Amino acid sequence: MEKQTVPPSDEAQREKMLRTPVPKLVTLLSIPTVATQMISIVYNTADAYFVSKIDTNASAAVGVAFSLMSLIHAFGYGVGMGCGSLVSRLLGEKRKDEADRVTSTACLEAFILGLTVCVFGQIFLRPLMTLFGSTDAMLDYTCAYARYVLAAAPLMCFTFVLIDTLRAEGKAKLSMFGTVGGGLLNVVLDPIFIFKFGMGTAGAGLATAISQVFTFIVIMYFYVFKKSIVAPSVSKISKNVKTYTEIVTTGMPTIFRQGLATLASTLLMRGASAYSETPEAAIAAITVSNKVYLLVRSFILGIGQGFQPVAGYNFGAGDVKRTKQSFWFATGIGTAVCVLSAGLIALFPQSVIAFFRDDPDVIRIGVPALLYACAVMPLMAFSTYVNQLFQCLGVKFPATFLASCRQGLCFLPLIFALPAAFGLAGVQAAQPGADLLTFFISIPFIVVFLKKKLYDRVPKGKNK
């Protein structure tokens, strides 16, 4: 397809992505994406915090329901990241009409996947929550929360595509507004629905659903009033099956990563229950530890989402030097954040766990899990950004393989072997062990890619 002319404002955005010094550009784009990630985890953490004030069973229930959230994210973010990867490169090549078509198609694809999860989830809710690790004592709590989350799934998946497209354009600040607004609304509504209206975990689920609707409305505003470069519409939805498969296969690393997160969370909850004399306390402890770890990981993902459009734009324009520079700059900043975070958390592990659930059994089980996580946290940024670089450049197999390592290929053998050998300590160490193995596996992939294969993938005549 021939290159297309673009409006002056769009050309100015393209020049910004291709000419602004990489450290400054990655930093500018990372600030809103980090804020977005932080707010996302804040309202997930808010659910865990307020629900924990009910009792330990309720606290454990939100941990089990997190598997459901991961499943929804697998489809929504998977399609969204596939769309965003394609859009950033298409805009770098000045192919805006193609970017419009891809985004329009991705919106429909994500909505259908979200609707499928919603319908099947509502029909098989109780057996599904039991499969995810809910005990009989907490099943009612879990289902009450999950019903509302499932109801919002189609809109959530649709919104993820719109957000990832804004980020791909380099307009991460716009994507931040909807997410921040929805997150703050969730924090406000949680105590009102949970305690004032006496809805319990159902109130937390309803607050989450309402906040997602609010986020959708805000994000749609930017598209309706043409604040974005890409302009999705019903008329631009592709009738070519190849477009749908290209979006999904490009987003496959995220689908694998989030899908395996669902499996990993389920196995962790079931392992915590099986190897502890106080199963609900063990599930609550692992849930809290994971929430804290996820807080740091979300910060790192935010930085990565800031560097991805820089890498994608410049790769599409043939600038290998800036593509590599964006990766290494993000890795340096991300690693510094991980080291600092690990040190601070390791100093006060008991206080961190007690903040969420001041229960002796929860603290006893949660502290070692948190310390294991801190031990490998400094390695998190590197392996995360290797995977994100491959994905944003459309290097599908390495991206999918590495995305499958952390909570799949490395995690699955450990979650079965370690608890069998060491009991509950094996459950606590399984995910950190998988993170360590993923770090070492990532090294040869990125070395070979940056030395040779990156240059081979640049279109002829474009390498700078």
Secondary structure as UniProt FT lines:
FT   HELIX           8..19
FT   HELIX           22..52
FT   TURN            53..54
FT   HELIX           56..92
FT   TURN            93..94
FT   HELIX           96..123
FT   HELIX           125..131
FT   TURN            132..133
FT   HELIX           136..138
FT   HELIX           139..151
FT   HELIX           153..169
FT   HELIX           172..191
FT   HELIX           192..196
FT   HELIX           201..224
FT   TURN            225..226
FT   HELIX           234..236
FT   HELIX           241..250
FT   HELIX           252..274
FT   HELIX           279..316
FT   TURN            317..318
FT   HELIX           320..347
FT   HELIX           349..356
FT   HELIX           360..376
FT   HELIX           377..379
FT   HELIX           380..392
FT   TURN            393..394
FT   HELIX           396..404
FT   HELIX           405..409
FT   HELIX           411..422
FT   HELIX           424..448
FT   HELIX           449..453
FT   HELIX           454..457
FT   TURN            460..461
//
